[in-house]
Amino acid sequence: MKHIFLRLALVRAGLPEPELNVPIIDEGGRRHHEPDLSYRKYRIGIEYEGEHHSEDGQVVRDIDRSGRYAALGWTEVRISRRHMFNDAKPAVTKVRSALVQAGWRKGD
């Protein structure tokens, strides 16, 4: 549910609308994980890290997931509850920064 609020905050801030839960497909057609939100054009996946992401097993899975992002040439943006305060402005700032680094410009 938090990722829906994040999506709305991103759009209200003038960023492109991200896709929800779209799988990352590599060049060989192999399906990988599904980011909570993504910008396929810019190869950015946004993951909302809820409370369960602090559990030992989940931490290991999250580290593996980060490695897959890098191996596939994607940028992972991790968002937690602390980024959602003040109308999600800290989260918007992180996502905007990743988009700009990937070549996005307002109006794209």
Gaussian input, Z-matrix of N, CA and C with variables (Angstrom, degrees):
# hf/3-21g

backbone

0 1
 N
 C     1     B1
 C     2     B2     1     A1
 N     3     B3     2     A2     1     D1
 C     4     B4     3     A3     2     D2
 C     5     B5     4     A4     3     D3
 N     6     B6     5     A5     4     D4
 C     7     B7     6     A6     5     D5
 C     8     B8     7     A7     6     D6
 N     9     B9     8     A8     7     D7
 C    10    B10     9     A9     8     D8
 C    11    B11    10    A10     9     D9
 N    12    B12    11    A11    10    D10
 C    13    B13    12    A12    11    D11
 C    14    B14    13    A13    12    D12
 N    15    B15    14    A14    13    D13
 C    16    B16    15    A15    14    D14
 C    17    B17    16    A16    15    D15
 N    18    B18    17    A17    16    D16
 C    19    B19    18    A18    17    D17
 C    20    B20    19    A19    18    D18
 N    21    B21    20    A20    19    D19
 C    22    B22    21    A21    20    D20
 C    23    B23    22    A22    21    D21
 N    24    B24    23    A23    22    D22
 C    25    B25    24    A24    23    D23
 C    26    B26    25    A25    24    D24
 N    27    B27    26    A26    25    D25
 C    28    B28    27    A27    26    D26
 C    29    B29    28    A28    27    D27
 N    30    B30    29    A29    28    D28
 C    31    B31    30    A30    29    D29
 C    32    B32    31    A31    30    D30
 N    33    B33    32    A32    31    D31
 C    34    B34    33    A33    32    D32
 C    35    B35    34    A34    33    D33
 N    36    B36    35    A35    34    D34
 C    37    B37    36    A36    35    D35
 C    38    B38    37    A37    36    D36
 N    39    B39    38    A38    37    D37
 C    40    B40    39    A39    38    D38
 C    41    B41    40    A40    39    D39
 N    42    B42    41    A41    40    D40
 C    43    B43    42    A42    41    D41
 C    44    B44    43    A43    42    D42
 N    45    B45    44    A44    43    D43
 C    46    B46    45    A45    44    D44
 C    47    B47    46    A46    45    D45
 N    48    B48    47    A47    46    D46
 C    49    B49    48    A48    47    D47
 C    50    B50    49    A49    48    D48
 N    51    B51    50    A50    49    D49
 C    52    B52    51    A51    50    D50
 C    53    B53    52    A52    51    D51
 N    54    B54    53    A53    52    D52
 C    55    B55    54    A54    53    D53
 C    56    B56    55    A55    54    D54
 N    57    B57    56    A56    55    D55
 C    58    B58    57    A57    56    D56
 C    59    B59    58    A58    57    D57
 N    60    B60    59    A59    58    D58
 C    61    B61    60    A60    59    D59
 C    62    B62    61    A61    60    D60
 N    63    B63    62    A62    61    D61
 C    64    B64    63    A63    62    D62
 C    65    B65    64    A64    63    D63
 N    66    B66    65    A65    64    D64
 C    67    B67    66    A66    65    D65
 C    68    B68    67    A67    66    D66
 N    69    B69    68    A68    67    D67
 C    70    B70    69    A69    68    D68
 C    71    B71    70    A70    69    D69
 N    72    B72    71    A71    70    D70
 C    73    B73    72    A72    71    D71
 C    74    B74    73    A73    72    D72
 N    75    B75    74    A74    73    D73
 C    76    B76    75    A75    74    D74
 C    77    B77    76    A76    75    D75
 N    78    B78    77    A77    76    D76
 C    79    B79    78    A78    77    D77
 C    80    B80    79    A79    78    D78
 N    81    B81    80    A80    79    D79
 C    82    B82    81    A81    80    D80
 C    83    B83    82    A82    81    D81
 N    84    B84    83    A83    82    D82
 C    85    B85    84    A84    83    D83
 C    86    B86    85    A85    84    D84
 N    87    B87    86    A86    85    D85
 C    88    B88    87    A87    86    D86
 C    89    B89    88    A88    87    D87
 N    90    B90    89    A89    88    D88
 C    91    B91    90    A90    89    D89
 C    92    B92    91    A91    90    D90
 N    93    B93    92    A92    91    D91
 C    94    B94    93    A93    92    D92
 C    95    B95    94    A94    93    D93
 N    96    B96    95    A95    94    D94
 C    97    B97    96    A96    95    D95
 C    98    B98    97    A97    96    D96
 N    99    B99    98    A98    97    D97
 C   100   B100    99    A99    98    D98
 C   101   B101   100   A100    99    D99
 N   102   B102   101   A101   100   D100
 C   103   B103   102   A102   101   D101
 C   104   B104   103   A103   102   D102
 N   105   B105   104   A104   103   D103
 C   106   B106   105   A105   104   D104
 C   107   B107   106   A106   105   D105
 N   108   B108   107   A107   106   D106
 C   109   B109   108   A108   107   D107
 C   110   B110   109   A109   108   D108
 N   111   B111   110   A110   109   D109
 C   112   B112   111   A111   110   D110
 C   113   B113   112   A112   111   D111
 N   114   B114   113   A113   112   D112
 C   115   B115   114   A114   113   D113
 C   116   B116   115   A115   114   D114
 N   117   B117   116   A116   115   D115
 C   118   B118   117   A117   116   D116
 C   119   B119   118   A118   117   D117
 N   120   B120   119   A119   118   D118
 C   121   B121   120   A120   119   D119
 C   122   B122   121   A121   120   D120
 N   123   B123   122   A122   121   D121
 C   124   B124   123   A123   122   D122
 C   125   B125   124   A124   123   D123
 N   126   B126   125   A125   124   D124
 C   127   B127   126   A126   125   D125
 C   128   B128   127   A127   126   D126
 N   129   B129   128   A128   127   D127
 C   130   B130   129   A129   128   D128
 C   131   B131   130   A130   129   D129
 N   132   B132   131   A131   130   D130
 C   133   B133   132   A132   131   D131
 C   134   B134   133   A133   132   D132
 N   135   B135   134   A134   133   D133
 C   136   B136   135   A135   134   D134
 C   137   B137   136   A136   135   D135
 N   138   B138   137   A137   136   D136
 C   139   B139   138   A138   137   D137
 C   140   B140   139   A139   138   D138
 N   141   B141   140   A140   139   D139
 C   142   B142   141   A141   140   D140
 C   143   B143   142   A142   141   D141
 N   144   B144   143   A143   142   D142
 C   145   B145   144   A144   143   D143
 C   146   B146   145   A145   144   D144
 N   147   B147   146   A146   145   D145
 C   148   B148   147   A147   146   D146
 C   149   B149   148   A148   147   D147
 N   150   B150   149   A149   148   D148
 C   151   B151   150   A150   149   D149
 C   152   B152   151   A151   150   D150
 N   153   B153   152   A152   151   D151
 C   154   B154   153   A153   152   D152
 C   155   B155   154   A154   153   D153
 N   156   B156   155   A155   154   D154
 C   157   B157   156   A156   155   D155
 C   158   B158   157   A157   156   D156
 N   159   B159   158   A158   157   D157
 C   160   B160   159   A159   158   D158
 C   161   B161   160   A160   159   D159
 N   162   B162   161   A161   160   D160
 C   163   B163   162   A162   161   D161
 C   164   B164   163   A163   162   D162
 N   165   B165   164   A164   163   D163
 C   166   B166   165   A165   164   D164
 C   167   B167   166   A166   165   D165
 N   168   B168   167   A167   166   D166
 C   169   B169   168   A168   167   D167
 C   170   B170   169   A169   168   D168
 N   171   B171   170   A170   169   D169
 C   172   B172   171   A171   170   D170
 C   173   B173   172   A172   171   D171
 N   174   B174   173   A173   172   D172
 C   175   B175   174   A174   173   D173
 C   176   B176   175   A175   174   D174
 N   177   B177   176   A176   175   D175
 C   178   B178   177   A177   176   D176
 C   179   B179   178   A178   177   D177
 N   180   B180   179   A179   178   D178
 C   181   B181   180   A180   179   D179
 C   182   B182   181   A181   180   D180
 N   183   B183   182   A182   181   D181
 C   184   B184   183   A183   182   D182
 C   185   B185   184   A184   183   D183
 N   186   B186   185   A185   184   D184
 C   187   B187   186   A186   185   D185
 C   188   B188   187   A187   186   D186
 N   189   B189   188   A188   187   D187
 C   190   B190   189   A189   188   D188
 C   191   B191   190   A190   189   D189
 N   192   B192   191   A191   190   D190
 C   193   B193   192   A192   191   D191
 C   194   B194   193   A193   192   D192
 N   195   B195   194   A194   193   D193
 C   196   B196   195   A195   194   D194
 C   197   B197   196   A196   195   D195
 N   198   B198   197   A197   196   D196
 C   199   B199   198   A198   197   D197
 C   200   B200   199   A199   198   D198
 N   201   B201   200   A200   199   D199
 C   202   B202   201   A201   200   D200
 C   203   B203   202   A202   201   D201
 N   204   B204   203   A203   202   D202
 C   205   B205   204   A204   203   D203
 C   206   B206   205   A205   204   D204
 N   207   B207   206   A206   205   D205
 C   208   B208   207   A207   206   D206
 C   209   B209   208   A208   207   D207
 N   210   B210   209   A209   208   D208
 C   211   B211   210   A210   209   D209
 C   212   B212   211   A211   210   D210
 N   213   B213   212   A212   211   D211
 C   214   B214   213   A213   212   D212
 C   215   B215   214   A214   213   D213
 N   216   B216   215   A215   214   D214
 C   217   B217   216   A216   215   D215
 C   218   B218   217   A217   216   D216
 N   219   B219   218   A218   217   D217
 C   220   B220   219   A219   218   D218
 C   221   B221   220   A220   219   D219
 N   222   B222   221   A221   220   D220
 C   223   B223   222   A222   221   D221
 C   224   B224   223   A223   222   D222
 N   225   B225   224   A224   223   D223
 C   226   B226   225   A225   224   D224
 C   227   B227   226   A226   225   D225
 N   228   B228   227   A227   226   D226
 C   229   B229   228   A228   227   D227
 C   230   B230   229   A229   228   D228
 N   231   B231   230   A230   229   D229
 C   232   B232   231   A231   230   D230
 C   233   B233   232   A232   231   D231
 N   234   B234   233   A233   232   D232
 C   235   B235   234   A234   233   D233
 C   236   B236   235   A235   234   D234
 N   237   B237   236   A236   235   D235
 C   238   B238   237   A237   236   D236
 C   239   B239   238   A238   237   D237
 N   240   B240   239   A239   238   D238
 C   241   B241   240   A240   239   D239
 C   242   B242   241   A241   240   D240
 N   243   B243   242   A242   241   D241
 C   244   B244   243   A243   242   D242
 C   245   B245   244   A244   243   D243
 N   246   B246   245   A245   244   D244
 C   247   B247   246   A246   245   D245
 C   248   B248   247   A247   246   D246
 N   249   B249   248   A248   247   D247
 C   250   B250   249   A249   248   D248
 C   251   B251   250   A250   249   D249
 N   252   B252   251   A251   250   D250
 C   253   B253   252   A252   251   D251
 C   254   B254   253   A253   252   D252
 N   255   B255   254   A254   253   D253
 C   256   B256   255   A255   254   D254
 C   257   B257   256   A256   255   D255
 N   258   B258   257   A257   256   D256
 C   259   B259   258   A258   257   D257
 C   260   B260   259   A259   258   D258
 N   261   B261   260   A260   259   D259
 C   262   B262   261   A261   260   D260
 C   263   B263   262   A262   261   D261
 N   264   B264   263   A263   262   D262
 C   265   B265   264   A264   263   D263
 C   266   B266   265   A265   264   D264
 N   267   B267   266   A266   265   D265
 C   268   B268   267   A267   266   D266
 C   269   B269   268   A268   267   D267
 N   270   B270   269   A269   268   D268
 C   271   B271   270   A270   269   D269
 C   272   B272   271   A271   270   D270
 N   273   B273   272   A272   271   D271
 C   274   B274   273   A273   272   D272
 C   275   B275   274   A274   273   D273
 N   276   B276   275   A275   274   D274
 C   277   B277   276   A276   275   D275
 C   278   B278   277   A277   276   D276
 N   279   B279   278   A278   277   D277
 C   280   B280   279   A279   278   D278
 C   281   B281   280   A280   279   D279
 N   282   B282   281   A281   280   D280
 C   283   B283   282   A282   281   D281
 C   284   B284   283   A283   282   D282
 N   285   B285   284   A284   283   D283
 C   286   B286   285   A285   284   D284
 C   287   B287   286   A286   285   D285
 N   288   B288   287   A287   286   D286
 C   289   B289   288   A288   287   D287
 C   290   B290   289   A289   288   D288
 N   291   B291   290   A290   289   D289
 C   292   B292   291   A291   290   D290
 C   293   B293   292   A292   291   D291
 N   294   B294   293   A293   292   D292
 C   295   B295   294   A294   293   D293
 C   296   B296   295   A295   294   D294
 N   297   B297   296   A296   295   D295
 C   298   B298   297   A297   296   D296
 C   299   B299   298   A298   297   D297
 N   300   B300   299   A299   298   D298
 C   301   B301   300   A300   299   D299
 C   302   B302   301   A301   300   D300
 N   303   B303   302   A302   301   D301
 C   304   B304   303   A303   302   D302
 C   305   B305   304   A304   303   D303
 N   306   B306   305   A305   304   D304
 C   307   B307   306   A306   305   D305
 C   308   B308   307   A307   306   D306
 N   309   B309   308   A308   307   D307
 C   310   B310   309   A309   308   D308
 C   311   B311   310   A310   309   D309
 N   312   B312   311   A311   310   D310
 C   313   B313   312   A312   311   D311
 C   314   B314   313   A313   312   D312
 N   315   B315   314   A314   313   D313
 C   316   B316   315   A315   314   D314
 C   317   B317   316   A316   315   D315
 N   318   B318   317   A317   316   D316
 C   319   B319   318   A318   317   D317
 C   320   B320   319   A319   318   D318
 N   321   B321   320   A320   319   D319
 C   322   B322   321   A321   320   D320
 C   323   B323   322   A322   321   D321

   B1=1.4524
   B2=1.5337
   B3=1.3372
   B4=1.4631
   B5=1.5185
   B6=1.3433
   B7=1.4586
   B8=1.5315
   B9=1.3394
   B10=1.4636
   B11=1.5296
   B12=1.3364
   B13=1.4597
   B14=1.5296
   B15=1.3125
   B16=1.4605
   B17=1.5226
   B18=1.3011
   B19=1.4664
   B20=1.5235
   B21=1.3135
   B22=1.4600
   B23=1.5272
   B24=1.3280
   B25=1.4653
   B26=1.5263
   B27=1.3266
   B28=1.4615
   B29=1.5327
   B30=1.3134
   B31=1.4630
   B32=1.5294
   B33=1.3312
   B34=1.4752
   B35=1.5265
   B36=1.3295
   B37=1.4698
   B38=1.5281
   B39=1.3254
   B40=1.4630
   B41=1.5174
   B42=1.3317
   B43=1.4700
   B44=1.5217
   B45=1.3241
   B46=1.4732
   B47=1.5270
   B48=1.3048
   B49=1.4603
   B50=1.5249
   B51=1.3289
   B52=1.4674
   B53=1.5271
   B54=1.3197
   B55=1.4603
   B56=1.5260
   B57=1.3119
   B58=1.4610
   B59=1.5189
   B60=1.3233
   B61=1.4562
   B62=1.5264
   B63=1.3299
   B64=1.4590
   B65=1.5244
   B66=1.3394
   B67=1.4675
   B68=1.5255
   B69=1.3043
   B70=1.4645
   B71=1.5223
   B72=1.3301
   B73=1.4697
   B74=1.5330
   B75=1.3248
   B76=1.4649
   B77=1.5234
   B78=1.3299
   B79=1.4689
   B80=1.5189
   B81=1.3256
   B82=1.4587
   B83=1.5158
   B84=1.3286
   B85=1.4548
   B86=1.5177
   B87=1.3378
   B88=1.4697
   B89=1.5186
   B90=1.3062
   B91=1.4615
   B92=1.5242
   B93=1.3210
   B94=1.4545
   B95=1.5311
   B96=1.2784
   B97=1.4570
   B98=1.5319
   B99=1.3346
   B100=1.4590
   B101=1.5226
   B102=1.3301
   B103=1.4553
   B104=1.5318
   B105=1.3307
   B106=1.4660
   B107=1.5229
   B108=1.3227
   B109=1.4606
   B110=1.5225
   B111=1.3227
   B112=1.4619
   B113=1.5210
   B114=1.3216
   B115=1.4604
   B116=1.5245
   B117=1.3270
   B118=1.4630
   B119=1.5223
   B120=1.3187
   B121=1.4662
   B122=1.5256
   B123=1.3337
   B124=1.4689
   B125=1.5244
   B126=1.3314
   B127=1.4718
   B128=1.5275
   B129=1.3325
   B130=1.4630
   B131=1.5169
   B132=1.3247
   B133=1.4550
   B134=1.5198
   B135=1.3062
   B136=1.4593
   B137=1.5187
   B138=1.3090
   B139=1.4633
   B140=1.5181
   B141=1.3338
   B142=1.4608
   B143=1.5263
   B144=1.3135
   B145=1.4651
   B146=1.5200
   B147=1.3165
   B148=1.4603
   B149=1.5252
   B150=1.3134
   B151=1.4660
   B152=1.5309
   B153=1.3229
   B154=1.4659
   B155=1.5328
   B156=1.3168
   B157=1.4706
   B158=1.5262
   B159=1.3272
   B160=1.4631
   B161=1.5364
   B162=1.3223
   B163=1.4650
   B164=1.5290
   B165=1.3246
   B166=1.4721
   B167=1.5232
   B168=1.3136
   B169=1.4636
   B170=1.5170
   B171=1.3206
   B172=1.4645
   B173=1.5225
   B174=1.3196
   B175=1.4657
   B176=1.5265
   B177=1.3203
   B178=1.4733
   B179=1.5268
   B180=1.3315
   B181=1.4704
   B182=1.5249
   B183=1.3346
   B184=1.4667
   B185=1.5265
   B186=1.3245
   B187=1.4681
   B188=1.5246
   B189=1.3195
   B190=1.4691
   B191=1.5293
   B192=1.3260
   B193=1.4645
   B194=1.5333
   B195=1.3287
   B196=1.4710
   B197=1.5162
   B198=1.3177
   B199=1.4603
   B200=1.5125
   B201=1.3325
   B202=1.4715
   B203=1.5283
   B204=1.3232
   B205=1.4669
   B206=1.5293
   B207=1.3185
   B208=1.4710
   B209=1.5323
   B210=1.3298
   B211=1.4560
   B212=1.5347
   B213=1.3161
   B214=1.4638
   B215=1.5273
   B216=1.3336
   B217=1.4599
   B218=1.5140
   B219=1.3230
   B220=1.4577
   B221=1.5219
   B222=1.3141
   B223=1.4588
   B224=1.5273
   B225=1.3056
   B226=1.4610
   B227=1.5295
   B228=1.3162
   B229=1.4556
   B230=1.5226
   B231=1.3189
   B232=1.4640
   B233=1.5213
   B234=1.3103
   B235=1.4559
   B236=1.5235
   B237=1.3278
   B238=1.4676
   B239=1.5219
   B240=1.2949
   B241=1.4611
   B242=1.5262
   B243=1.3197
   B244=1.4658
   B245=1.5255
   B246=1.3311
   B247=1.4636
   B248=1.5305
   B249=1.3241
   B250=1.4594
   B251=1.5302
   B252=1.3210
   B253=1.4568
   B254=1.5182
   B255=1.3366
   B256=1.4598
   B257=1.5301
   B258=1.3351
   B259=1.4649
   B260=1.5276
   B261=1.3128
   B262=1.4761
   B263=1.5251
   B264=1.3135
   B265=1.4741
   B266=1.5319
   B267=1.3482
   B268=1.4738
   B269=1.5372
   B270=1.3262
   B271=1.4651
   B272=1.5268
   B273=1.3210
   B274=1.4644
   B275=1.5257
   B276=1.3295
   B277=1.4623
   B278=1.5199
   B279=1.3498
   B280=1.4697
   B281=1.5269
   B282=1.3214
   B283=1.4630
   B284=1.5287
   B285=1.3257
   B286=1.4662
   B287=1.5290
   B288=1.3124
   B289=1.4609
   B290=1.5289
   B291=1.3228
   B292=1.4681
   B293=1.5302
   B294=1.3213
   B295=1.4541
   B296=1.5289
   B297=1.3284
   B298=1.4693
   B299=1.5227
   B300=1.3418
   B301=1.4782
   B302=1.5223
   B303=1.3410
   B304=1.4629
   B305=1.5268
   B306=1.3438
   B307=1.4637
   B308=1.5027
   B309=1.3354
   B310=1.4554
   B311=1.5143
   B312=1.3162
   B313=1.4521
   B314=1.5167
   B315=1.2989
   B316=1.4666
   B317=1.5235
   B318=1.3118
   B319=1.4571
   B320=1.5204
   B321=1.3395
   B322=1.4844
   B323=1.5248
   A1=111.21
   A2=116.89
   A3=120.30
   A4=111.48
   A5=116.78
   A6=117.83
   A7=111.91
   A8=117.82
   A9=120.24
   A10=109.56
   A11=116.87
   A12=120.35
   A13=110.21
   A14=116.77
   A15=120.99
   A16=110.46
   A17=117.16
   A18=121.40
   A19=111.00
   A20=116.46
   A21=120.82
   A22=111.34
   A23=117.12
   A24=121.25
   A25=110.58
   A26=117.37
   A27=121.39
   A28=110.68
   A29=115.95
   A30=120.46
   A31=110.63
   A32=116.89
   A33=120.03
   A34=111.69
   A35=116.61
   A36=120.98
   A37=112.10
   A38=117.54
   A39=120.60
   A40=115.11
   A41=116.56
   A42=119.88
   A43=108.94
   A44=117.22
   A45=119.20
   A46=110.15
   A47=115.67
   A48=119.59
   A49=109.73
   A50=116.79
   A51=118.98
   A52=111.07
   A53=115.29
   A54=121.26
   A55=109.15
   A56=116.02
   A57=122.13
   A58=111.32
   A59=117.54
   A60=124.12
   A61=114.71
   A62=116.73
   A63=121.16
   A64=107.69
   A65=118.18
   A66=119.60
   A67=112.60
   A68=115.01
   A69=121.33
   A70=106.48
   A71=115.80
   A72=122.07
   A73=107.39
   A74=116.88
   A75=118.42
   A76=110.60
   A77=116.47
   A78=121.66
   A79=112.63
   A80=116.94
   A81=120.92
   A82=113.51
   A83=117.35
   A84=121.57
   A85=114.01
   A86=117.13
   A87=120.65
   A88=110.25
   A89=114.65
   A90=122.15
   A91=109.83
   A92=115.94
   A93=121.87
   A94=108.79
   A95=117.73
   A96=121.30
   A97=111.97
   A98=115.19
   A99=122.71
   A100=109.24
   A101=118.33
   A102=119.51
   A103=110.12
   A104=115.71
   A105=119.11
   A106=109.84
   A107=116.13
   A108=123.81
   A109=107.49
   A110=117.51
   A111=118.15
   A112=111.71
   A113=112.64
   A114=123.49
   A115=105.16
   A116=116.72
   A117=119.68
   A118=112.24
   A119=116.47
   A120=120.67
   A121=111.17
   A122=116.04
   A123=121.06
   A124=112.52
   A125=116.42
   A126=122.53
   A127=111.00
   A128=114.61
   A129=121.77
   A130=108.32
   A131=115.24
   A132=121.66
   A133=108.89
   A134=116.24
   A135=122.03
   A136=107.97
   A137=115.40
   A138=121.91
   A139=109.32
   A140=115.77
   A141=120.10
   A142=107.46
   A143=116.25
   A144=121.95
   A145=110.05
   A146=116.56
   A147=121.72
   A148=111.49
   A149=115.21
   A150=121.81
   A151=113.13
   A152=118.09
   A153=120.47
   A154=112.49
   A155=117.99
   A156=120.21
   A157=112.85
   A158=117.37
   A159=119.90
   A160=111.60
   A161=117.48
   A162=121.40
   A163=109.20
   A164=116.01
   A165=121.21
   A166=113.91
   A167=117.20
   A168=120.49
   A169=112.09
   A170=115.90
   A171=119.55
   A172=111.14
   A173=117.42
   A174=120.65
   A175=109.79
   A176=116.94
   A177=121.36
   A178=109.96
   A179=117.09
   A180=120.22
   A181=111.30
   A182=116.31
   A183=119.92
   A184=111.39
   A185=117.30
   A186=120.77
   A187=109.83
   A188=117.00
   A189=120.52
   A190=111.02
   A191=116.03
   A192=120.80
   A193=110.35
   A194=116.99
   A195=120.46
   A196=110.86
   A197=116.75
   A198=120.86
   A199=112.04
   A200=117.09
   A201=120.44
   A202=110.63
   A203=117.06
   A204=119.76
   A205=109.59
   A206=115.93
   A207=120.86
   A208=110.89
   A209=117.19
   A210=121.17
   A211=112.04
   A212=116.46
   A213=121.22
   A214=112.64
   A215=116.19
   A216=120.04
   A217=113.96
   A218=116.40
   A219=121.81
   A220=109.85
   A221=115.47
   A222=122.73
   A223=107.87
   A224=116.10
   A225=121.36
   A226=108.43
   A227=116.29
   A228=122.21
   A229=106.49
   A230=115.89
   A231=121.14
   A232=109.48
   A233=115.12
   A234=122.94
   A235=108.32
   A236=115.09
   A237=119.82
   A238=109.20
   A239=115.69
   A240=122.36
   A241=111.30
   A242=117.11
   A243=120.05
   A244=112.72
   A245=117.85
   A246=121.57
   A247=112.90
   A248=116.90
   A249=120.81
   A250=114.13
   A251=117.60
   A252=120.33
   A253=110.58
   A254=116.17
   A255=122.04
   A256=110.51
   A257=115.17
   A258=122.88
   A259=111.97
   A260=116.74
   A261=124.62
   A262=112.60
   A263=117.67
   A264=120.20
   A265=112.97
   A266=119.80
   A267=117.70
   A268=112.78
   A269=116.91
   A270=120.43
   A271=110.51
   A272=116.26
   A273=120.86
   A274=110.02
   A275=116.79
   A276=120.95
   A277=111.27
   A278=117.33
   A279=120.67
   A280=111.49
   A281=116.20
   A282=120.02
   A283=110.19
   A284=117.52
   A285=120.54
   A286=110.40
   A287=116.84
   A288=121.31
   A289=111.25
   A290=117.01
   A291=120.92
   A292=110.39
   A293=117.45
   A294=120.90
   A295=111.35
   A296=116.52
   A297=120.21
   A298=110.18
   A299=116.70
   A300=119.73
   A301=111.49
   A302=116.08
   A303=120.67
   A304=112.71
   A305=116.59
   A306=119.39
   A307=116.32
   A308=118.76
   A309=121.21
   A310=111.32
   A311=115.52
   A312=121.93
   A313=108.11
   A314=117.11
   A315=120.95
   A316=108.74
   A317=115.18
   A318=120.64
   A319=112.95
   A320=117.07
   A321=120.99
   A322=109.53
   D1=-37.05
   D2=-179.83
   D3=-61.38
   D4=-35.00
   D5=-178.78
   D6=-67.71
   D7=-23.20
   D8=176.06
   D9=-71.60
   D10=-42.67
   D11=175.52
   D12=-61.87
   D13=-40.32
   D14=177.86
   D15=-62.29
   D16=-44.92
   D17=178.75
   D18=-57.13
   D19=-45.43
   D20=179.26
   D21=-63.89
   D22=-40.22
   D23=179.08
   D24=-63.72
   D25=-39.10
   D26=179.48
   D27=-63.69
   D28=-45.09
   D29=-179.29
   D30=-66.96
   D31=-43.04
   D32=177.78
   D33=-60.61
   D34=-29.87
   D35=-179.51
   D36=-81.75
   D37=1.41
   D38=177.46
   D39=90.07
   D40=9.15
   D41=176.87
   D42=-85.10
   D43=159.58
   D44=177.54
   D45=-62.14
   D46=154.22
   D47=178.88
   D48=-75.28
   D49=123.33
   D50=179.10
   D51=-78.76
   D52=158.78
   D53=174.74
   D54=-86.81
   D55=151.28
   D56=-179.77
   D57=-100.44
   D58=126.49
   D59=170.56
   D60=49.59
   D61=44.68
   D62=177.13
   D63=-93.81
   D64=126.57
   D65=-178.08
   D66=-65.89
   D67=147.24
   D68=173.20
   D69=-84.96
   D70=125.91
   D71=-179.86
   D72=-112.73
   D73=126.00
   D74=-179.94
   D75=-79.31
   D76=176.23
   D77=-176.37
   D78=-62.25
   D79=-23.97
   D80=177.74
   D81=-86.85
   D82=2.44
   D83=179.26
   D84=87.35
   D85=4.85
   D86=-179.39
   D87=-79.93
   D88=132.59
   D89=-178.54
   D90=-83.54
   D91=132.13
   D92=177.29
   D93=-112.45
   D94=-157.53
   D95=-177.43
   D96=-69.03
   D97=169.08
   D98=-179.17
   D99=-114.54
   D100=107.56
   D101=176.86
   D102=-62.02
   D103=152.27
   D104=176.04
   D105=-57.39
   D106=-46.18
   D107=176.87
   D108=-134.76
   D109=151.77
   D110=178.10
   D111=-154.48
   D112=159.70
   D113=170.99
   D114=-124.26
   D115=92.99
   D116=-176.57
   D117=-60.96
   D118=-39.78
   D119=-179.07
   D120=-56.03
   D121=-35.33
   D122=-177.03
   D123=-103.90
   D124=1.76
   D125=178.86
   D126=55.46
   D127=50.55
   D128=178.31
   D129=-121.73
   D130=127.86
   D131=174.35
   D132=-114.42
   D133=135.58
   D134=-179.38
   D135=-113.48
   D136=125.63
   D137=-179.26
   D138=-116.54
   D139=124.17
   D140=174.63
   D141=-90.59
   D142=116.55
   D143=-176.11
   D144=-94.14
   D145=100.41
   D146=177.94
   D147=-77.06
   D148=-175.62
   D149=-176.34
   D150=-56.74
   D151=-36.75
   D152=-176.23
   D153=-67.09
   D154=-11.98
   D155=-179.52
   D156=-74.04
   D157=-2.38
   D158=176.83
   D159=-94.23
   D160=-4.85
   D161=178.58
   D162=-74.05
   D163=143.63
   D164=-174.36
   D165=-50.23
   D166=-50.85
   D167=-178.09
   D168=-63.25
   D169=-38.46
   D170=-179.66
   D171=-70.05
   D172=-35.45
   D173=177.41
   D174=-59.87
   D175=-43.68
   D176=179.06
   D177=-62.73
   D178=-44.40
   D179=178.92
   D180=-63.65
   D181=-38.77
   D182=179.47
   D183=-65.96
   D184=-38.05
   D185=177.25
   D186=-64.82
   D187=-43.37
   D188=176.57
   D189=-60.96
   D190=-42.54
   D191=179.40
   D192=-61.04
   D193=-41.98
   D194=178.53
   D195=-60.52
   D196=-39.45
   D197=177.21
   D198=-63.72
   D199=-38.87
   D200=178.47
   D201=-66.19
   D202=-41.03
   D203=176.30
   D204=-54.17
   D205=-52.26
   D206=-177.33
   D207=-61.24
   D208=-44.05
   D209=-178.57
   D210=-63.40
   D211=-29.73
   D212=-179.34
   D213=-89.56
   D214=-1.16
   D215=179.69
   D216=79.83
   D217=21.58
   D218=179.13
   D219=-102.63
   D220=156.73
   D221=173.13
   D222=-102.81
   D223=128.79
   D224=176.70
   D225=-99.47
   D226=129.31
   D227=174.30
   D228=-113.30
   D229=116.41
   D230=-178.28
   D231=-100.20
   D232=127.62
   D233=-178.37
   D234=-119.63
   D235=135.90
   D236=175.68
   D237=-123.41
   D238=179.00
   D239=-178.93
   D240=-54.81
   D241=-36.98
   D242=-177.61
   D243=-65.45
   D244=-19.88
   D245=177.47
   D246=-85.09
   D247=-6.74
   D248=-172.52
   D249=-96.19
   D250=-1.89
   D251=178.85
   D252=-74.71
   D253=162.72
   D254=175.82
   D255=57.38
   D256=51.81
   D257=-179.55
   D258=57.76
   D259=33.77
   D260=175.96
   D261=64.21
   D262=24.85
   D263=-179.18
   D264=-59.35
   D265=-41.87
   D266=176.83
   D267=-61.05
   D268=-37.68
   D269=178.18
   D270=-67.00
   D271=-44.09
   D272=178.97
   D273=-59.30
   D274=-41.95
   D275=179.18
   D276=-60.72
   D277=-44.16
   D278=179.06
   D279=-62.41
   D280=-44.55
   D281=-177.92
   D282=-69.03
   D283=-43.21
   D284=178.10
   D285=-57.60
   D286=-44.71
   D287=179.64
   D288=-59.01
   D289=-44.78
   D290=179.45
   D291=-64.33
   D292=-41.34
   D293=179.06
   D294=-62.87
   D295=-45.80
   D296=-179.58
   D297=-62.44
   D298=-42.32
   D299=178.08
   D300=-61.50
   D301=-30.53
   D302=-178.90
   D303=-86.03
   D304=-0.73
   D305=175.56
   D306=108.38
   D307=-0.81
   D308=179.03
   D309=-70.44
   D310=142.59
   D311=172.74
   D312=-132.88
   D313=143.70
   D314=-179.98
   D315=-51.71
   D316=131.66
   D317=-177.33
   D318=102.06
   D319=-12.34
   D320=177.22
   D321=-68.28

